[in-house]
Amino acid sequence: MRQLRHPAAWFVLALLAAVLDLAGAAAQVACKRDDFEAVVAEAARALRDLNQKNKPAFQARLRELRDLRGWTPDEFIRQGAIYVQDARIAEFDERSNAVLESIQRIGTEGASSQSPSCQTLEELRGLMRTLVAVQTEKWTYMFRKIEQELKR
């Protein structure tokens, strides 16, 4: 076997050994069941915050439209429905429901697993980000729709 004589070669080997030790230690760190429950709770909190931020402003804009058009209460219910129910909004809701089902399933599986997978936890976090993105896109669409009507 050939001996390493160059000091830089020893340094590289030592660095490589340290990196491998760290990688091995990281692989041994297991995710906890509580981590899964926390991600599900975080998703619920993010959605609640998003709704609390957008719902009052949207309702105010809808009332502005009602006043601008002079709708009666019955007309307001009929006419206002098109700003909260259409095919595109239904698509957002379907996507959200599918992601929510995945979050619930993976969260429950992770929390009940004997050795929860950190990869699955990351998947769960990604689903949570997707859910918030879909809901943000839905709110943006609904606001754009009502703003266009207010400008008419």
GIMO-V917493 format. One record per residue. N is the residue number from 1. RES is the residue in one small letter. PSI is psi in whole degrees, -180 to 180 (* if undefined). Layout:
BEGIN
n=(N:N)
res=(RES:RES)
psi=(PSI:PSI)
END
This chain:
BEGIN
n=(1:2:3:4:5:6:7:8:9:10:11:12:13:14:15:16:17:18:19:20:21:22:23:24:25:26:27:28:29:30:31:32:33:34:35:36:37:38:39:40:41:42:43:44:45:46:47:48:49:50:51:52:53:54:55:56:57:58:59:60:61:62:63:64:65:66:67:68:69:70:71:72:73:74:75:76:77:78:79:80:81:82:83:84:85:86:87:88:89:90:91:92:93:94:95:96:97:98:99:100:101:102:103:104:105:106:107:108:109:110:111:112:113:114:115:116:117:118:119:120:121:122:123:124:125:126:127:128:129:130:131:132:133:134:135:136:137:138:139:140:141:142:143:144:145:146:147:148:149:150:151:152)
res=(m:r:q:l:r:h:p:a:a:w:f:v:l:a:l:l:a:a:v:l:d:l:a:g:a:a:a:q:v:a:c:k:r:d:d:f:e:a:v:v:a:e:a:a:r:a:l:r:d:l:n:q:k:n:k:p:a:f:q:a:r:l:r:e:l:r:d:l:r:g:w:t:p:d:e:f:i:r:q:g:a:i:y:v:q:d:a:r:i:a:e:f:d:e:r:s:n:a:v:l:e:s:i:q:r:i:g:t:e:g:a:s:s:q:s:p:s:c:q:t:l:e:e:l:r:g:l:m:r:t:l:v:a:v:q:t:e:k:w:t:y:m:f:r:k:i:e:q:e:l:k:r)
psi=(137:137:146:124:-18:130:-34:-35:-41:-39:-45:-44:-42:-41:-44:-43:-41:-42:-43:-38:-43:-41:-41:-41:-41:-37:-27:-19:118:150:152:158:-39:-30:-40:-45:-37:-38:-41:-43:-38:-40:-44:-42:-42:-41:-42:-44:-42:-44:-41:-31:-44:-35:-50:-41:-40:-45:-38:-43:-37:-40:-37:-43:-42:-48:-40:-40:-13:36:143:168:-41:-41:-38:-42:-46:-51:-37:-25:-32:-15:-9:-5:111:-179:-39:-42:-38:-38:-44:-44:-40:-45:-44:-44:-40:-43:-41:-42:-42:-43:-47:-45:-51:-38:-43:-44:-44:-41:-26:-3:146:-36:85:140:129:-29:-41:-37:-42:-37:-42:-43:-40:-40:-39:-44:-38:-44:-46:-39:-43:-44:-36:-43:-39:-48:-42:-45:-47:-41:-43:-42:-46:-35:-40:-40:-38:-27:-12:*)
END
